[in-house]
Amino acid sequence: MISKRTIEEIQFATKIEDVVGDFVTLKRQGSSFVGVCPFHNDKNPSLHVTPRLGIYKCFVCDAKGNAIHFLMEHAKMTYPEALEYLAKKYNITIEYDRPETPQEKELRSERESLFIVNEFAEKYFMEQLRNSDEGKMLGLTYFKERGFKEATLDKFHLGYCPGGWDSFTQTALKQGYKEEFLLKLGLSKKSDKGKLYDFYRGRVIFPIHNTVGKVIGFGGRILKKDEKIAKYFNSPENEIYHKSDTLYDLYLAKKAIRQMDNVFLVEGYTDVISMFESGVENVVASSGTSLTDGQVKLLYSLTKNITVLYDGDAAGIKASLRGIDMLLEKGMNVRVCLLPDGEDPDSFAKKHRDSELQEYLTQNTTDFILFKVQILLEEAGKDPLKRAEVVNNILQSIAKIQDNIVQSFYIKECARLFEIPEASLGSKLRSILWKNKSERKKGEQAPAEEVTPLQEVQIREQQQTEQIKPQVDLLYEAEKNLLILLLKYGFYEIVVKDPNAEDGVAPKRVDQYIYDELYNDGLVLQNPLLRKIYDHYAEKAEILKDFGDLQRSFVYSEDKEESQFVLDNLEWDDYEYSDLWEKKYDMYTRYASNNIQSLQQEVESTLLSLKLRIVENQIEFLNKELKREEYEEEDINNIIQNISLLNQCRKNISERLNRVVSR
């Protein structure tokens, strides 16, 4: 197990904006950062990252947590994997305090074993390519014929699997790797006679990595011409490889995608590698499949701009046009670049200098909708029915666009191209939008009969009136408010009465004042979770001198209840206010440090509210006791006397709170 000391070192070294920024393009907003949330189909930046607390939160889907949570949820890492990733990122040496128990090993062994076997396979294939006679003669020759440099082979971890029946499989088994993992990963297959053989035998290997650089699968290209066998073999779906959530080269490309604010989409592995060698590093491949929601979500978290490269094949272009509409629907700005006939990104990049490739991409990239109009109109010719189909097809694409202003631009441009009145196209578009909206609602339960808007309002009001309001635990709320105050302002100072001071007052830290007040009155928090956090705060406050470190220690707490409470209740917006704002309007801003008097009032008010709830609970308890029959008259008189004293206490506290006591 990773030692507690190492975990704490990782937690305090981690910068949340760096970690989230590895996967999402962030923009500064005051002292915080915002970006597109990768956990739902986000159209506008709704993910907020707060460095001060080391946390992220989406205000739409409510995803929230610390850097470790983010890696576990977005990069699909286990807890130990996330710690190892952060330790490597911040150059922290991992120490282990004890060996793992058999139960702990079993919990994480299979997933880790899959990664370990893939890592072994990747190294084996790379070794075979560079050092075996067969690998040099076949694999290395193939890559050199394609013009790939030695550095490129290393960067993309390209390899070769020998053509023997089971060379790789037997090597893996001798090294102690289990047969079940080789089969699950698709590295080995079993024949009808039950014998294992190499799935990728005789193929050059393209390892596929996840967003943090771990190998999760492979693509293998055959070198012999055989029409009966598929040119490419790919890893099967398994626990660590999901094709619909994977884009080839995203790990290497994501930095360039953020810098260029654009991504080039190609089809195959060699397309990516050749463009990368030519200086176009913001490029990924869908690996021969139509884009999926998961893949689009990955791209959208990095950029809204995508350029699709077409290789000039008319049939292929027409087939892919249908899939591109999904990009528009997700809010991406789609452009296309058509390569000359007979060229694909791989071949075109090889035939032209880097500057020529860049120039061609710049001059020949056009808007997707206008490109689609051109392609479909050429196919339709002068046939009026076919041209009408083209119009409807284009309007369907425009309907996918989220921005109304952009829609208007396309309607105007299409009216010119089709020589159709703009009003007619606009009317048709509205009809399509209404139809699409209706179809999305099909899954919802329809009302039994038609109702008017006024009736809908009346029904909703009646339902709200009939709803039974849930009982609120006022004591819990008062205790919770005190804990939140402690976690927000514990190290801040207020002025309190001090008979030993010259002027009768002295500064005192908020947390110390709260602890003294509760201790002197003999009060203990009743809720177990809040009491636990309260006690842990006292322990941490004695050790940690920086308040930010104390807050982050709760954010990263191994106790899930503690960390969840902090994530749910600490404020997220780090707005910055000008000093002139307070001077001009004489008002208290969000930061309590800006106004000691306001903080002091809040602390005293929160403490009094808690004391009031405790007194009211005691009164309620004693009133119930009065109804019990086993008490003697003397006991009853004592209870009545105590209730009277508590009522007087309640009145005093309420007056201090400037509240009216209900009778």
C-alpha positions as CSV (number, residue, x, y, z in Angstrom):
1,M,0.0,0.0,0.0
2,I,1.1,3.6,-0.7
3,S,2.2,5.1,2.6
4,K,0.0,7.8,4.2
5,R,3.0,10.2,4.1
6,T,3.4,9.8,0.3
7,I,-0.4,10.3,-0.2
8,E,-0.2,13.6,1.8
9,E,2.8,14.7,-0.1
10,I,1.0,14.0,-3.4
11,Q,-2.1,15.9,-2.1
12,F,-0.2,19.0,-1.2
13,A,1.9,19.0,-4.3
14,T,-1.1,18.6,-6.7
15,K,-2.5,21.6,-8.5
16,I,-6.1,21.0,-9.6
17,E,-5.8,23.3,-12.5
18,D,-2.8,21.4,-13.9
19,V,-4.5,18.0,-13.6
20,V,-7.9,19.0,-15.1
21,G,-6.0,21.1,-17.6
22,D,-4.3,18.0,-18.9
23,F,-7.7,16.9,-20.2
24,V,-9.8,20.0,-20.5
25,T,-9.0,23.4,-22.0
26,L,-9.3,25.9,-19.1
27,K,-9.7,29.6,-19.2
28,R,-9.0,31.9,-16.2
29,Q,-11.9,33.6,-14.6
30,G,-10.8,35.7,-11.7
31,S,-8.8,33.4,-9.4
32,S,-10.6,30.4,-10.7
33,F,-10.8,28.6,-14.1
34,V,-13.7,27.5,-16.3
35,G,-13.9,24.9,-19.0
36,V,-16.3,22.6,-20.9
37,C,-17.4,19.8,-18.6
38,P,-16.3,16.4,-19.9
39,F,-18.9,14.5,-17.9
40,H,-21.9,15.5,-19.9
41,N,-22.7,17.0,-23.3
42,D,-21.7,20.5,-22.4
43,K,-22.4,23.4,-24.8
44,N,-21.0,26.2,-22.6
45,P,-18.2,26.1,-20.0
46,S,-19.9,24.9,-16.9
47,L,-17.0,23.3,-15.2
48,H,-15.4,25.5,-12.5
49,V,-12.0,24.8,-11.1
50,T,-11.0,26.4,-7.8
51,P,-7.2,26.2,-7.1
52,R,-7.6,27.7,-3.6
53,L,-9.6,24.6,-2.5
54,G,-8.2,22.1,-5.0
55,I,-11.6,21.2,-6.3
56,Y,-13.7,21.2,-9.5
57,K,-17.5,21.4,-9.9
58,C,-19.9,21.3,-12.8
59,F,-22.9,23.5,-12.2
60,V,-25.0,21.5,-14.7
61,C,-24.4,17.8,-14.0
62,D,-23.1,18.4,-10.4
63,A,-19.9,16.5,-11.1
64,K,-17.4,17.5,-8.4
65,G,-14.3,16.4,-6.5
66,N,-10.6,16.8,-6.1
67,A,-7.8,15.9,-8.6
68,I,-7.9,12.2,-7.7
69,H,-11.7,12.1,-8.2
70,F,-11.3,13.7,-11.6
71,L,-8.7,11.1,-12.7
72,M,-10.9,8.3,-11.5
73,E,-14.0,9.6,-13.1
74,H,-12.7,11.0,-16.4
75,A,-9.6,8.9,-17.1
76,K,-11.2,5.8,-15.6
77,M,-8.3,5.2,-13.2
78,T,-8.4,3.3,-9.9
79,Y,-7.4,5.2,-6.7
80,P,-3.8,3.7,-6.7
81,E,-3.5,4.5,-10.4
82,A,-4.5,8.1,-9.8
83,L,-1.9,8.4,-7.0
84,E,0.8,6.9,-9.2
85,Y,-0.1,9.3,-12.1
86,L,0.1,12.3,-9.8
87,A,3.4,11.1,-8.2
88,K,4.9,10.8,-11.6
89,K,3.6,14.2,-12.7
90,Y,5.1,16.0,-9.7
91,N,8.3,13.8,-9.4
92,I,7.3,12.3,-6.0
93,T,9.0,9.0,-5.0
94,I,6.3,6.6,-3.8
95,E,6.9,4.8,-0.5
96,Y,4.9,1.8,0.6
97,D,4.1,1.2,4.3
98,R,3.2,-2.5,4.1
99,P,2.6,-5.2,1.5
100,E,-0.9,-5.5,0.1
101,T,-3.3,-8.1,1.6
102,P,-4.6,-10.9,-0.6
103,Q,-8.0,-9.2,-0.5
104,E,-6.6,-5.8,-1.7
105,K,-4.6,-7.5,-4.4
106,E,-7.7,-9.3,-5.6
107,L,-9.7,-6.1,-5.8
108,R,-7.3,-4.4,-8.2
109,S,-5.3,-7.3,-9.7
110,E,-7.3,-8.0,-12.9
111,R,-7.5,-4.4,-14.2
112,E,-3.8,-3.8,-13.3
113,S,-2.9,-7.1,-14.8
114,L,-4.5,-6.1,-18.1
115,F,-2.4,-2.9,-18.2
116,I,0.7,-4.9,-17.3
117,V,0.2,-7.5,-20.0
118,N,-0.4,-4.8,-22.6
119,E,2.8,-3.0,-21.5
120,F,4.7,-6.2,-21.8
121,A,3.2,-6.8,-25.3
122,E,4.1,-3.3,-26.4
123,K,7.7,-3.7,-25.3
124,Y,7.9,-7.1,-26.9
125,F,6.6,-5.8,-30.3
126,M,9.0,-2.8,-30.2
127,E,11.9,-5.1,-29.4
128,Q,11.0,-7.5,-32.2
129,L,10.8,-4.6,-34.7
130,R,14.2,-3.2,-33.9
131,N,16.3,-6.2,-32.9
132,S,15.0,-9.4,-34.6
133,D,16.0,-10.3,-38.1
134,E,12.4,-10.8,-39.1
135,G,11.3,-7.6,-37.6
136,K,14.0,-5.6,-39.3
137,M,13.5,-7.3,-42.7
138,L,9.7,-7.0,-42.8
139,G,8.4,-4.6,-40.1
140,L,11.2,-2.0,-40.2
141,T,11.3,-2.1,-44.0
142,Y,7.6,-1.4,-44.2
143,F,7.9,1.6,-41.9
144,K,11.0,3.0,-43.7
145,E,9.2,2.6,-47.1
146,R,6.5,4.8,-45.7
147,G,9.2,7.3,-44.7
148,F,8.8,7.1,-41.0
149,K,11.8,8.4,-39.0
150,E,13.4,6.4,-36.2
151,A,12.3,9.1,-33.7
152,T,8.7,8.6,-34.9
153,L,8.8,4.9,-34.4
154,D,9.9,5.5,-30.8
155,K,7.3,8.3,-30.2
156,F,4.4,6.1,-31.3
157,H,5.9,2.9,-29.9
158,L,5.5,1.1,-33.2
159,G,6.3,-2.6,-33.3
160,Y,6.1,-5.9,-35.1
161,C,4.7,-9.3,-34.2
162,P,6.6,-12.3,-35.6
163,G,4.9,-14.5,-38.2
164,G,5.3,-17.7,-36.2
165,W,2.3,-19.5,-34.9
166,D,2.7,-18.7,-31.2
167,S,6.0,-16.9,-30.7
168,F,4.6,-14.0,-28.6
169,T,2.1,-16.2,-26.7
170,Q,4.8,-18.7,-25.6
171,T,7.1,-15.9,-24.5
172,A,4.4,-14.3,-22.5
173,L,3.4,-17.6,-20.8
174,K,7.1,-18.3,-19.9
175,Q,7.3,-14.8,-18.4
176,G,4.4,-15.7,-16.1
177,Y,1.5,-13.8,-17.8
178,K,-1.8,-15.7,-17.5
179,E,-3.6,-17.2,-20.5
180,E,-6.9,-15.7,-19.4
181,F,-5.5,-12.1,-19.7
182,L,-3.9,-12.8,-23.1
183,L,-7.2,-14.0,-24.4
184,K,-9.2,-11.2,-22.8
185,L,-7.0,-8.6,-24.4
186,G,-7.1,-10.3,-27.8
187,L,-3.3,-10.8,-27.9
188,S,-3.8,-14.5,-28.2
189,K,-6.6,-16.6,-29.7
190,K,-7.5,-20.3,-29.2
191,S,-8.0,-22.6,-32.2
192,D,-10.8,-25.1,-32.6
193,K,-8.3,-27.7,-31.2
194,G,-7.7,-25.7,-28.1
195,K,-4.2,-24.4,-29.0
196,L,-3.2,-20.8,-28.4
197,Y,-1.8,-18.7,-31.2
198,D,-0.7,-15.1,-31.8
199,F,-3.6,-12.9,-33.0
200,Y,-1.3,-10.3,-34.6
201,R,1.3,-12.7,-36.1
202,G,3.1,-11.3,-39.1
203,R,1.7,-7.8,-38.6
204,V,3.2,-4.4,-37.8
205,I,1.8,-3.1,-34.6
206,F,0.2,0.3,-33.7
207,P,-0.3,0.6,-29.9
208,I,-3.3,2.5,-28.8
209,H,-3.0,4.7,-25.6
210,N,-5.5,6.2,-23.3
211,T,-5.5,9.9,-22.4
212,V,-2.8,9.4,-19.8
213,G,-0.5,7.4,-22.0
214,K,-1.1,3.9,-20.9
215,V,-1.4,1.3,-23.7
216,I,-5.0,-0.1,-23.8
217,G,-5.1,-1.8,-27.1
218,F,-3.4,-2.5,-30.5
219,G,-4.0,-2.3,-34.2
220,G,-2.1,-4.7,-36.4
221,R,-1.6,-4.3,-40.2
222,I,-0.9,-7.3,-42.3
223,L,2.1,-7.1,-44.6
224,K,1.2,-9.8,-47.1
225,K,-1.5,-9.3,-49.7
226,D,-4.3,-11.6,-48.9
227,E,-7.9,-10.7,-49.9
228,K,-9.3,-13.3,-47.5
229,I,-7.8,-11.8,-44.4
230,A,-8.6,-8.3,-43.1
231,K,-5.9,-5.7,-43.6
232,Y,-6.2,-4.5,-40.0
233,F,-6.9,-6.4,-36.8
234,N,-7.9,-4.5,-33.7
235,S,-8.1,-5.3,-30.0
236,P,-11.5,-6.5,-28.7
237,E,-13.6,-4.5,-26.2
238,N,-12.5,-5.2,-22.6
239,E,-12.3,-3.7,-19.2
240,I,-9.6,-1.2,-20.2
241,Y,-10.3,-0.6,-23.9
242,H,-13.6,0.9,-25.1
243,K,-13.3,1.8,-28.8
244,S,-16.2,4.3,-28.6
245,D,-14.3,6.3,-26.0
246,T,-10.9,6.2,-27.7
247,L,-9.2,8.3,-30.3
248,Y,-5.8,7.3,-31.8
249,D,-3.0,9.8,-30.8
250,L,-5.2,11.9,-28.5
251,Y,-2.6,11.5,-25.7
252,L,0.2,13.0,-27.9
253,A,-2.1,15.5,-29.7
254,K,-4.0,17.1,-26.8
255,K,-1.4,19.7,-26.0
256,A,-1.2,20.9,-29.6
257,I,-5.0,20.8,-29.9
258,R,-5.3,23.2,-27.0
259,Q,-2.6,25.5,-28.4
260,M,-4.0,25.6,-31.9
261,D,-7.7,25.5,-30.7
262,N,-8.4,23.1,-33.5
263,V,-8.2,19.4,-34.2
264,F,-7.7,17.6,-37.5
265,L,-9.7,14.4,-37.9
266,V,-8.4,11.6,-40.1
267,E,-9.2,8.0,-40.6
268,G,-6.2,5.8,-40.0
269,Y,-3.0,5.3,-37.9
270,T,-0.6,6.1,-40.7
271,D,-2.6,9.3,-41.6
272,V,-1.9,10.5,-38.1
273,I,1.7,9.6,-38.0
274,S,2.6,11.1,-41.4
275,M,0.8,14.4,-40.6
276,F,2.6,14.4,-37.2
277,E,5.9,14.0,-38.9
278,S,5.0,17.0,-41.2
279,G,4.5,19.3,-38.2
280,V,0.7,18.9,-37.9
281,E,0.5,17.5,-34.3
282,N,-3.1,18.4,-33.5
283,V,-4.4,15.4,-35.3
284,V,-6.3,12.3,-34.2
285,A,-7.9,9.3,-35.9
286,S,-11.3,7.7,-35.5
287,S,-9.7,4.4,-36.6
288,G,-12.0,3.8,-39.5
289,T,-15.3,4.2,-37.6
290,S,-17.9,6.9,-37.4
291,L,-17.5,9.3,-34.5
292,T,-19.3,8.4,-31.3
293,D,-20.7,10.6,-28.5
294,G,-17.8,9.6,-26.2
295,Q,-15.2,10.6,-28.8
296,V,-16.8,13.9,-29.5
297,K,-17.0,14.6,-25.8
298,L,-13.2,14.1,-25.5
299,L,-12.6,16.5,-28.4
300,Y,-15.1,19.1,-27.2
301,S,-13.4,19.3,-23.8
302,L,-10.2,20.5,-25.7
303,T,-11.6,22.6,-28.5
304,K,-14.8,23.5,-30.3
305,N,-13.1,23.6,-33.7
306,I,-12.6,20.5,-35.8
307,T,-11.4,20.1,-39.4
308,V,-12.2,16.8,-41.2
309,L,-9.8,15.7,-43.9
310,Y,-11.3,13.8,-46.9
311,D,-9.2,11.8,-49.3
312,G,-11.2,12.6,-52.4
313,D,-13.2,9.3,-52.6
314,A,-16.7,10.4,-53.6
315,A,-18.5,7.3,-52.0
316,G,-16.5,7.7,-48.8
317,I,-17.3,11.4,-48.6
318,K,-21.0,10.9,-49.0
319,A,-21.1,8.1,-46.4
320,S,-19.2,10.2,-43.8
321,L,-21.4,13.3,-44.3
322,R,-24.2,11.7,-42.3
323,G,-22.0,11.2,-39.3
324,I,-20.6,14.7,-39.3
325,D,-24.1,16.1,-38.4
326,M,-23.5,14.8,-34.9
327,L,-20.6,17.2,-34.5
328,L,-22.9,20.1,-35.3
329,E,-25.5,18.9,-32.9
330,K,-22.8,18.7,-30.1
331,G,-22.0,22.4,-30.7
332,M,-18.7,22.0,-32.6
333,N,-17.6,24.3,-35.5
334,V,-16.9,21.9,-38.3
335,R,-14.7,22.6,-41.3
336,V,-13.5,20.2,-44.0
337,C,-10.5,20.0,-46.3
338,L,-10.7,17.9,-49.5
339,L,-7.4,16.4,-50.6
340,P,-6.6,15.9,-54.3
341,D,-8.0,12.8,-56.1
342,G,-6.1,9.6,-55.2
343,E,-4.5,11.2,-52.1
344,D,-5.0,10.5,-48.4
345,P,-3.4,12.4,-45.5
346,D,-0.6,9.8,-45.3
347,S,0.4,10.0,-49.0
348,F,-0.2,13.7,-49.4
349,A,1.9,14.6,-46.3
350,K,4.8,12.5,-47.7
351,K,4.8,14.1,-51.1
352,H,4.9,17.7,-49.8
353,R,7.2,19.7,-47.6
354,D,5.9,20.7,-44.2
355,S,5.3,24.3,-45.3
356,E,3.4,23.1,-48.5
357,L,1.2,20.9,-46.4
358,Q,0.4,23.7,-44.0
359,E,-0.3,26.1,-46.9
360,Y,-2.6,23.6,-48.6
361,L,-4.6,23.0,-45.4
362,T,-5.0,26.7,-44.8
363,Q,-6.1,27.5,-48.4
364,N,-8.4,24.5,-49.0
365,T,-10.2,24.3,-45.7
366,T,-13.9,25.3,-46.0
367,D,-17.0,25.4,-44.0
368,F,-18.7,22.0,-43.7
369,I,-22.3,23.1,-44.6
370,L,-21.1,24.9,-47.7
371,F,-18.9,22.0,-48.6
372,K,-21.9,19.6,-48.2
373,V,-24.0,21.9,-50.4
374,Q,-21.4,21.8,-53.2
375,I,-21.0,18.0,-53.0
376,L,-24.7,17.2,-53.0
377,L,-25.5,19.8,-55.7
378,E,-22.9,18.3,-58.0
379,E,-24.5,14.9,-57.6
380,A,-28.0,16.1,-58.1
381,G,-27.2,18.0,-61.3
382,K,-30.3,19.9,-62.7
383,D,-32.9,17.3,-61.6
384,P,-35.4,19.4,-59.6
385,L,-36.5,16.6,-57.4
386,K,-33.0,15.7,-56.4
387,R,-32.2,19.3,-55.8
388,A,-35.2,19.6,-53.5
389,E,-33.8,16.5,-51.6
390,V,-30.5,18.4,-51.3
391,V,-32.2,21.4,-49.8
392,N,-34.0,19.3,-47.2
393,N,-30.8,17.4,-46.4
394,I,-28.9,20.7,-45.9
395,L,-31.7,22.1,-43.7
396,Q,-31.5,19.0,-41.6
397,S,-27.8,19.7,-41.0
398,I,-28.5,23.4,-40.2
399,A,-31.1,22.4,-37.7
400,K,-28.4,20.5,-35.7
401,I,-26.5,23.8,-35.1
402,Q,-27.1,25.3,-31.7
403,D,-26.4,28.9,-32.4
404,N,-29.4,30.8,-33.9
405,I,-27.2,33.5,-35.5
406,V,-25.1,30.9,-37.3
407,Q,-28.3,29.2,-38.5
408,S,-29.4,32.5,-39.9
409,F,-26.1,33.0,-41.8
410,Y,-26.4,29.6,-43.4
411,I,-30.1,30.2,-44.4
412,K,-29.0,33.4,-46.1
413,E,-26.1,31.7,-47.9
414,C,-28.2,28.7,-48.9
415,A,-30.9,31.0,-50.3
416,R,-28.3,32.5,-52.6
417,L,-26.8,29.1,-53.6
418,F,-30.2,27.4,-54.2
419,E,-31.8,30.5,-55.6
420,I,-34.7,30.1,-53.2
421,P,-36.4,32.9,-51.1
422,E,-34.8,33.2,-47.7
423,A,-38.2,33.3,-46.1
424,S,-39.1,29.9,-47.6
425,L,-36.0,28.2,-46.2
426,G,-36.5,29.9,-42.8
427,S,-40.0,28.6,-42.7
428,K,-38.9,25.1,-43.6
429,L,-36.1,25.2,-41.0
430,R,-38.6,26.2,-38.2
431,S,-40.8,23.2,-39.3
432,I,-37.8,20.8,-39.0
433,L,-36.8,22.3,-35.6
434,W,-40.3,21.9,-34.3
435,K,-40.5,18.3,-35.6
436,N,-37.1,17.4,-34.0
437,K,-38.3,18.9,-30.7
438,S,-41.5,16.9,-30.8
439,E,-39.6,13.6,-31.5
440,R,-37.3,14.2,-28.5
441,K,-40.4,14.4,-26.3
442,K,-41.8,11.1,-27.6
443,G,-40.4,9.2,-24.7
444,E,-42.3,11.4,-22.2
445,Q,-45.7,10.4,-21.0
446,A,-48.5,12.3,-22.8
447,P,-51.4,13.8,-20.9
448,A,-54.7,12.0,-21.0
449,E,-56.4,14.9,-22.7
450,E,-55.5,18.3,-24.2
451,V,-55.1,21.0,-21.6
452,T,-54.6,24.8,-22.0
453,P,-51.5,26.6,-20.7
454,L,-53.7,28.2,-17.9
455,Q,-54.9,24.7,-16.8
456,E,-51.2,23.5,-16.8
457,V,-50.3,26.3,-14.4
458,Q,-53.3,25.5,-12.2
459,I,-52.4,21.8,-12.1
460,R,-48.8,22.6,-11.1
461,E,-49.9,25.0,-8.4
462,Q,-52.3,22.3,-7.0
463,Q,-49.6,19.7,-7.1
464,Q,-47.2,22.0,-5.2
465,T,-49.9,22.8,-2.6
466,E,-50.6,19.1,-2.1
467,Q,-47.0,18.1,-1.6
468,I,-46.1,17.4,1.9
469,K,-43.1,19.4,3.0
470,P,-40.3,17.3,4.4
471,Q,-39.4,17.7,8.1
472,V,-36.3,19.8,8.5
473,D,-33.9,18.8,11.3
474,L,-33.2,22.3,12.7
475,L,-30.5,21.1,15.1
476,Y,-28.6,19.4,12.3
477,E,-28.9,22.5,10.2
478,A,-27.5,24.7,13.0
479,E,-24.6,22.3,13.6
480,K,-23.9,22.1,9.9
481,N,-23.8,25.9,9.6
482,L,-21.3,26.0,12.4
483,L,-19.1,23.5,10.7
484,I,-19.3,25.3,7.4
485,L,-18.3,28.6,9.2
486,L,-15.4,26.8,10.8
487,L,-14.2,25.3,7.5
488,K,-14.6,28.7,5.7
489,Y,-13.2,31.1,8.2
490,G,-11.5,29.1,11.0
491,F,-8.1,30.8,10.8
492,Y,-9.6,34.3,10.5
493,E,-9.5,36.6,13.6
494,I,-12.3,38.5,15.3
495,V,-12.3,40.8,18.3
496,V,-13.7,39.3,21.6
497,K,-14.1,40.4,25.1
498,D,-10.9,39.9,27.2
499,P,-10.8,41.3,30.8
500,N,-7.0,41.0,30.8
501,A,-6.6,43.3,27.8
502,E,-6.1,47.1,28.3
503,D,-9.2,48.1,26.4
504,G,-11.2,45.0,27.4
505,V,-11.0,43.3,23.9
506,A,-8.5,41.2,22.1
507,P,-8.2,39.4,18.7
508,K,-9.0,35.7,18.6
509,R,-9.1,33.1,15.9
510,V,-12.6,32.0,14.9
511,D,-12.0,28.3,15.4
512,Q,-10.5,28.9,18.9
513,Y,-13.5,31.1,19.8
514,I,-16.0,28.5,18.7
515,Y,-14.2,25.7,20.5
516,D,-14.0,27.7,23.7
517,E,-17.7,28.7,23.6
518,L,-18.9,25.1,23.1
519,Y,-16.5,23.8,25.8
520,N,-17.5,26.4,28.4
521,D,-21.2,25.6,27.9
522,G,-20.6,21.8,27.9
523,L,-22.1,21.4,24.4
524,V,-21.3,18.5,22.1
525,L,-22.4,18.2,18.5
526,Q,-25.1,15.6,18.2
527,N,-24.7,14.5,14.6
528,P,-22.0,11.8,14.3
529,L,-20.6,12.9,11.0
530,L,-20.4,16.6,12.0
531,R,-18.9,15.7,15.4
532,K,-16.3,13.6,13.6
533,I,-15.4,16.5,11.3
534,Y,-15.3,18.9,14.2
535,D,-12.9,16.6,16.1
536,H,-10.7,16.1,13.0
537,Y,-10.6,19.8,12.4
538,A,-9.1,20.3,15.9
539,E,-6.4,17.7,15.2
540,K,-5.5,19.2,11.8
541,A,-5.5,22.8,13.1
542,E,-2.8,22.1,15.6
543,I,-0.5,20.6,12.9
544,L,-1.2,22.7,9.7
545,K,-0.3,26.4,9.8
546,D,-1.8,27.3,6.4
547,F,-5.6,27.4,6.2
548,G,-5.6,26.4,2.5
549,D,-3.7,23.2,3.4
550,L,-6.2,22.5,6.2
551,Q,-9.2,22.9,3.8
552,R,-7.5,20.7,1.1
553,S,-6.8,18.1,3.7
554,F,-10.6,17.6,4.1
555,V,-11.1,17.8,0.3
556,Y,-8.6,14.9,-0.1
557,S,-9.7,13.0,3.1
558,E,-9.8,9.2,2.8
559,D,-13.0,9.4,4.7
560,K,-15.6,9.7,1.9
561,E,-18.2,11.2,4.2
562,E,-15.9,14.0,5.3
563,S,-14.7,14.8,1.8
564,Q,-18.2,14.7,0.4
565,F,-19.5,17.1,3.1
566,V,-16.7,19.6,2.2
567,L,-17.3,19.3,-1.5
568,D,-21.0,19.8,-1.0
569,N,-20.8,22.8,1.3
570,L,-17.7,24.9,0.7
571,E,-18.3,27.9,-1.6
572,W,-17.0,27.5,-5.2
573,D,-16.9,31.0,-6.7
574,D,-13.7,32.9,-6.1
575,Y,-15.0,36.2,-7.3
576,E,-12.6,39.2,-6.8
577,Y,-14.0,42.5,-5.6
578,S,-12.5,46.0,-5.9
579,D,-11.8,47.9,-2.7
580,L,-13.7,50.8,-4.3
581,W,-16.9,48.6,-4.3
582,E,-16.9,48.5,-0.5
583,K,-16.0,52.1,-0.1
584,K,-18.7,53.3,-2.5
585,Y,-21.5,51.1,-1.3
586,D,-20.4,50.6,2.3
587,M,-21.3,46.9,2.0
588,Y,-19.7,43.6,3.0
589,T,-18.4,41.4,0.2
590,R,-18.2,37.7,0.2
591,Y,-14.8,37.5,1.8
592,A,-15.1,37.7,5.6
593,S,-11.6,39.0,5.8
594,N,-12.8,42.2,4.2
595,N,-15.0,43.1,7.1
596,I,-14.1,41.9,10.6
597,Q,-17.4,43.2,12.1
598,S,-19.5,41.3,9.7
599,L,-17.6,38.1,10.3
600,Q,-17.9,38.6,14.1
601,Q,-21.7,39.0,13.7
602,E,-21.9,35.9,11.6
603,V,-19.9,33.8,14.1
604,E,-21.9,35.0,17.1
605,S,-25.2,34.6,15.2
606,T,-24.3,31.0,14.2
607,L,-23.3,30.0,17.7
608,L,-26.5,31.5,19.2
609,S,-28.6,29.7,16.6
610,L,-27.0,26.4,17.6
611,K,-27.6,27.1,21.3
612,L,-31.2,28.1,20.6
613,R,-31.8,24.8,18.8
614,I,-30.3,22.9,21.7
615,V,-32.5,24.7,24.2
616,E,-35.6,24.1,22.1
617,N,-34.8,20.4,21.8
618,Q,-34.5,20.2,25.6
619,I,-37.8,22.0,26.0
620,E,-39.5,19.6,23.6
621,F,-38.0,16.6,25.4
622,L,-39.2,17.8,28.8
623,N,-42.7,18.5,27.5
624,K,-42.9,14.9,26.4
625,E,-41.7,13.8,29.7
626,L,-44.5,15.6,31.4
627,K,-47.0,13.3,29.7
628,R,-45.5,10.2,31.2
629,E,-47.6,8.7,34.0
630,E,-44.8,7.2,36.2
631,Y,-43.5,10.6,37.5
632,E,-44.3,11.7,41.1
633,E,-45.7,15.2,41.8
634,E,-42.2,16.4,43.0
635,D,-40.6,15.2,39.7
636,I,-43.3,16.9,37.7
637,N,-42.7,20.2,39.5
638,N,-38.9,19.9,38.9
639,I,-39.6,19.4,35.2
640,I,-41.9,22.4,35.0
641,Q,-39.3,24.5,36.8
642,N,-36.6,23.4,34.3
643,I,-38.9,24.2,31.4
644,S,-39.5,27.6,32.8
645,L,-35.7,28.3,33.1
646,L,-35.2,27.0,29.5
647,N,-38.0,29.2,28.2
648,Q,-36.3,32.2,29.8
649,C,-33.0,31.1,28.3
650,R,-34.6,30.7,24.9
651,K,-36.1,34.2,25.2
652,N,-32.7,35.7,26.0
653,I,-31.0,34.0,23.1
654,S,-33.8,35.0,20.8
655,E,-33.5,38.6,21.9
656,R,-29.8,38.6,21.2
657,L,-30.6,37.1,17.7
658,N,-33.3,39.8,17.3
659,R,-36.0,37.2,16.8
660,V,-39.5,36.8,18.0
661,V,-40.2,33.6,20.0
662,S,-43.4,31.9,19.0
663,R,-45.7,30.9,21.8
